[in-house]
Amino acid sequence: MFSSFLIGAATSGSGKTTLTLGLLRALARRGLVVQPFKCGPDYIDPMFHRLATSAASVSCAESVNLDLWMGSEEHVRELFARYGADADVCVTEGVMGLFDGWRTSEGSSAEVARVLGLPIVLVVDARATGYSVAPLLFGFKNFRPEATIAGVIFNRVGSPSHYAHLAEAARDAGIETLGWLPRCDDFSAPSRYLGLSIEGIERFSSTIDAIADAVERHVDIERLLELTQQPRPPKATKCDKGDTLQIAVARDEAFNFTYLANLDRLGELGRLTFFSPLSDAAPPEGADLIYLPGGYPELFADRLSDNLTMREAIRDYAERGGRILAECGGMLYLCRSLDGRPMCGVLPLEGSMEGAKLHLGYREVHYGGLRLRGHEFHYSHTTGEADSAGGMASVARQFTARGAEVATPLYRHKNVIAGYTHLYWAESGGTLEWFD
């Protein structure tokens, strides 16, 4: 037996991330081995999950994405069993409202909970409600009986007397109350840029400590763990690490949007070596594949541009026919320039944040005879005309989860594949065949 549960919410912005981080830190303080998971394609919350699990007696745990559009139900179950095998507690943070999916409730947090058999801890923002929360709770409890609500935790509670009214409402709705968090502006969700510097990480780690203190004061952790006990899933087979190929992965403050399961799948193909386009002189020698993931290159454009030896090494590798997979920020790094600063010059494009507009959503990529899935999330855009060597026409068509075609391109230059979509290959095991 072990404890595992999903933290869901009535709406986005209710406090899922706040409660998740506080619980992760509070559980780690107890010396428990905690494995965090994140519903959906988010790359940022998992970074903070890792920070939150750090405690004097426990090492940091890498968070794992569970996504029912990018992966099958069988794949999600296998991921949960594999990464949660040695944990004392598995904590899964939901996405958006509990039943919000890419189409009705398909792919929602509630669906992830159903697939994994997880009880749900519901977070409700209580700052503007009292006893009227009862019908809301009643609806969540009874709308889909297969979505088992283990209990509710109220967020942004004004006072103990306010909480007493909320607890009466929960009791009358038939849901157990597990505690509350006080109204505190300092507990708001972190900036998406906050974890990019040592100073930012240290500052937010202190905030997580404060949230954990509040969790320990106001949430019945023992009761939560008791209610969410369940049989441990069958242990999944550990992935064998390959040593045939050498795969170089960019990882630093500028490039850090990766899925752990993707990296582990690459590790089955070959030996992973990490390098920094910001500070290293060149990628590792002898690489059979260079992976440039997304991140925030726009924040480090000057440093990336100043590292001339790295830029030239990347360009020379590409022109010699070396394989490069570049996603979003990684693609911007391969452009001629980014906001006017010279980049690698592999692609005849200019990247810019000017007039930034959010592009967001699931994508199915039709590339040759392949059907790849992933997620698009960026504010930047590229410009540039086709050059005399053949230009930058897209080599793929891309569609939303609902089947509508979008203009998002995928570029191919020699053995370089680059685009805005963050691809998910942990289930398919693809990558190298994409270059055939």
Secondary structure in CASP SS format (residue, H / E / C, confidence):
PFRMAT SS
TARGET T0000
AUTHOR 0000-0000-0000
METHOD secondary structure of the structure
MODEL  1
M C 1.00
F E 1.00
S E 1.00
S E 1.00
F E 1.00
L E 1.00
I E 1.00
G E 1.00
A E 1.00
A C 1.00
T C 1.00
S C 1.00
G C 1.00
S C 1.00
G C 1.00
K H 1.00
T H 1.00
T H 1.00
L H 1.00
T H 1.00
L H 1.00
G H 1.00
L H 1.00
L H 1.00
R H 1.00
A H 1.00
L H 1.00
A H 1.00
R H 1.00
R C 1.00
G C 1.00
L C 1.00
V C 1.00
V E 1.00
Q E 1.00
P E 1.00
F E 1.00
K E 1.00
C E 1.00
G C 1.00
P C 1.00
D C 1.00
Y C 1.00
I C 1.00
D H 1.00
P H 1.00
M H 1.00
F H 1.00
H H 1.00
R H 1.00
L H 1.00
A H 1.00
T C 1.00
S C 1.00
A E 1.00
A C 1.00
S C 1.00
V E 1.00
S C 1.00
C C 1.00
A C 1.00
E C 1.00
S C 1.00
V E 1.00
N E 1.00
L E 1.00
D C 1.00
L C 1.00
W C 1.00
M C 1.00
G C 1.00
S C 1.00
E H 1.00
E H 1.00
H H 1.00
V H 1.00
R H 1.00
E H 1.00
L H 1.00
F H 1.00
A H 1.00
R H 1.00
Y H 1.00
G C 1.00
A C 1.00
D C 1.00
A C 1.00
D C 1.00
V E 1.00
C E 1.00
V E 1.00
T E 1.00
E E 1.00
G C 1.00
V C 1.00
M C 1.00
G C 1.00
L C 1.00
F C 1.00
D C 1.00
G C 1.00
W C 1.00
R E 1.00
T C 1.00
S C 1.00
E E 1.00
G C 1.00
S C 1.00
S H 1.00
A H 1.00
E H 1.00
V H 1.00
A H 1.00
R H 1.00
V H 1.00
L H 1.00
G C 1.00
L C 1.00
P C 1.00
I E 1.00
V E 1.00
L E 1.00
V E 1.00
V E 1.00
D E 1.00
A C 1.00
R C 1.00
A C 1.00
T C 1.00
G C 1.00
Y C 1.00
S C 1.00
V H 1.00
A H 1.00
P H 1.00
L H 1.00
L H 1.00
F H 1.00
G H 1.00
F H 1.00
K H 1.00
N H 1.00
F H 1.00
R C 1.00
P C 1.00
E C 1.00
A C 1.00
T C 1.00
I E 1.00
A E 1.00
G E 1.00
V E 1.00
I E 1.00
F E 1.00
N E 1.00
R E 1.00
V E 1.00
G C 1.00
S C 1.00
P H 1.00
S H 1.00
H H 1.00
Y H 1.00
A H 1.00
H H 1.00
L H 1.00
A H 1.00
E H 1.00
A H 1.00
A H 1.00
R H 1.00
D H 1.00
A H 1.00
G C 1.00
I C 1.00
E C 1.00
T E 1.00
L E 1.00
G E 1.00
W E 1.00
L E 1.00
P E 1.00
R C 1.00
C C 1.00
D H 1.00
D H 1.00
F H 1.00
S C 1.00
A C 1.00
P C 1.00
S C 1.00
R C 1.00
Y C 1.00
L H 1.00
G H 1.00
L H 1.00
S C 1.00
I H 1.00
E H 1.00
G H 1.00
I H 1.00
E H 1.00
R H 1.00
F H 1.00
S H 1.00
S H 1.00
T H 1.00
I H 1.00
D H 1.00
A H 1.00
I H 1.00
A H 1.00
D H 1.00
A H 1.00
V H 1.00
E H 1.00
R H 1.00
H H 1.00
V E 1.00
D C 1.00
I H 1.00
E H 1.00
R H 1.00
L H 1.00
L H 1.00
E H 1.00
L H 1.00
T C 1.00
Q E 1.00
Q E 1.00
P C 1.00
R C 1.00
P C 1.00
P C 1.00
K C 1.00
A C 1.00
T C 1.00
K C 1.00
C C 1.00
D C 1.00
K C 1.00
G C 1.00
D C 1.00
T C 1.00
L E 1.00
Q E 1.00
I E 1.00
A E 1.00
V E 1.00
A E 1.00
R C 1.00
D C 1.00
E C 1.00
A C 1.00
F E 1.00
N E 1.00
F E 1.00
T C 1.00
Y C 1.00
L H 1.00
A H 1.00
N H 1.00
L H 1.00
D H 1.00
R H 1.00
L H 1.00
G H 1.00
E H 1.00
L H 1.00
G E 1.00
R E 1.00
L E 1.00
T E 1.00
F E 1.00
F E 1.00
S C 1.00
P C 1.00
L C 1.00
S C 1.00
D C 1.00
A C 1.00
A C 1.00
P C 1.00
P C 1.00
E C 1.00
G C 1.00
A C 1.00
D C 1.00
L E 1.00
I E 1.00
Y E 1.00
L E 1.00
P C 1.00
G E 1.00
G E 1.00
Y C 1.00
P H 1.00
E H 1.00
L H 1.00
F H 1.00
A H 1.00
D H 1.00
R H 1.00
L H 1.00
S H 1.00
D H 1.00
N C 1.00
L H 1.00
T H 1.00
M H 1.00
R H 1.00
E H 1.00
A H 1.00
I H 1.00
R H 1.00
D H 1.00
Y H 1.00
A H 1.00
E H 1.00
R C 1.00
G C 1.00
G C 1.00
R C 1.00
I E 1.00
L E 1.00
A E 1.00
E E 1.00
C C 1.00
G H 1.00
G H 1.00
M H 1.00
L H 1.00
Y H 1.00
L H 1.00
C C 1.00
R C 1.00
S E 1.00
L E 1.00
D C 1.00
G C 1.00
R E 1.00
P E 1.00
M C 1.00
C C 1.00
G C 1.00
V C 1.00
L C 1.00
P C 1.00
L C 1.00
E E 1.00
G E 1.00
S E 1.00
M C 1.00
E C 1.00
G C 1.00
A C 1.00
K C 1.00
L C 1.00
H E 1.00
L E 1.00
G E 1.00
Y E 1.00
R E 1.00
E E 1.00
V E 1.00
H E 1.00
Y E 1.00
G C 1.00
G C 1.00
L E 1.00
R E 1.00
L E 1.00
R E 1.00
G E 1.00
H E 1.00
E E 1.00
F E 1.00
H E 1.00
Y C 1.00
S C 1.00
H E 1.00
T E 1.00
T E 1.00
G C 1.00
E C 1.00
A C 1.00
D C 1.00
S C 1.00
A C 1.00
G C 1.00
G C 1.00
M C 1.00
A C 1.00
S C 1.00
V C 1.00
A C 1.00
R E 1.00
Q E 1.00
F E 1.00
T C 1.00
A C 1.00
R C 1.00
G C 1.00
A C 1.00
E E 1.00
V E 1.00
A C 1.00
T C 1.00
P C 1.00
L E 1.00
Y E 1.00
R E 1.00
H E 1.00
K C 1.00
N C 1.00
V E 1.00
I E 1.00
A E 1.00
G E 1.00
Y C 1.00
T C 1.00
H E 1.00
L E 1.00
Y E 1.00
W C 1.00
A C 1.00
E C 1.00
S C 1.00
G C 1.00
G C 1.00
T C 1.00
L H 1.00
E H 1.00
W H 1.00
F H 1.00
D C 1.00
END
